[in-house]
Each structure stands twice: as structure tokens, then as C-alpha cells.
Amino acid sequence: MTPRTLRSLRPDVSILVPTLKRPHNILRFMDAVRQTSPIGTYKVVFVTDPDDLTTTNVIQTMVAGLDVDRLEHGGTFPQKINAAA
């Protein structure tokens, strides 16, 4: 693979988003990202608490098909960021 091909397979930036039982903010956040960043230049990684099923369901259904990952990790904001990095 050429460097150009490899670059096209990877996003330019990963956006790490620790969540804490605020599923109503996810769709608004993703709309803002899509309006300001071309598709393919970013990957969003949501870090959810294991017991936050509502947020998990919103991520799995409302942002399906986008370049989004979800990682389960309880803890504080810094702990979630470190887990996703």
C-alpha cells in the first residue's frame, strides 16, 4: 500500500468523548462534528460507563453507520480519556 492509501484508511484525528448519563447530548454533538469536519477525517470514540445502558443504546442506534466506536470503562473523566487513548 502506498502512503496515500494508508492515509485514506485512517482518520486524521480521533475525538475521545467520555459520557456520563447524558444521552440527549450525543446526537447534538455528532451533528456539530459532521457540520464542521469532513467525513473520513475523524473517528469518534465514546467512552461509556458499563451501567449506562441508555447512552449505549443511543450510540448504537442513532449514530450507526458513522465512524464511531464505543468503549466501556467506568471511572473519572481522566480515567476514561486514558482508557480510550
N, C-alpha and C positions, 0 to 999 in steps of 0.2 A: 504494500500500500504506500502511496505517496503521502508526504506530509499534509498536502491539501485534503486528501481523502480522510486521513485520520482526524484532521481538524473538524471536518464536517460531521464526524460521528460523535464528537464530544461538544458539550456546551462550553461557551466562553466563561460562564460563571455559574456557581451553584448558590442558590438562595436558601439558607437554613432558617426554618420557621418553627420555633418551639411553640406549642399550643398549650392552652390551659382552659379547657371547657368553654371555649368561645367559638363554637361552630358557625355562628352567624357572621363572623368576620372573614371566613375563608373565601367565600365567593367574591366578596368585595375586594379582598386582597388580590386574588387571581385576576380579576378584571383589570385592576390597576397595573399589574405586571404585564398583562397582554397588551394593554394600551401603550405602554412605554418601552417595551422590549420586543424585538422581532423573534418570532417562534424559531427555536433551534439554537438561540444564543444563550439560553439559560436552562437550568434544571432546578425545580423547587423540591426541597426535602422538608416535609412536615415531620416534626418530632412530637408524637402524642404520648400521653400517659396511658398505661395499659388498661386502666379502668374507664377511660373516656370514650365510650362506645359511640356516643352521638357525634363527636368530632370525627372519629374514624369513619363512620358511615357517610358523613358529608364529603369527606375527602375521596372515598371510594366511588361515590355516585356522581357528585356534582362536578368534579374535575377530571373525570375519566377521559382518557384519550389525550390528555396533555402530558407534557414531560414532567411528571410529578412522582415522587417516591414518598413512602411513609415509613417511619422508623418508630418503634415503640420504645420509650425509655422514660421512666419516672425520674423525678428529681427537680432540681432547681433550673433556672434559665441557663446558667453557665454549664451545668452538667449535661443538659440537653444539647447545647451547641457543641460541646466537646464530643459527645457521642456521635453526632452527625458529621463532624469534620473528618 
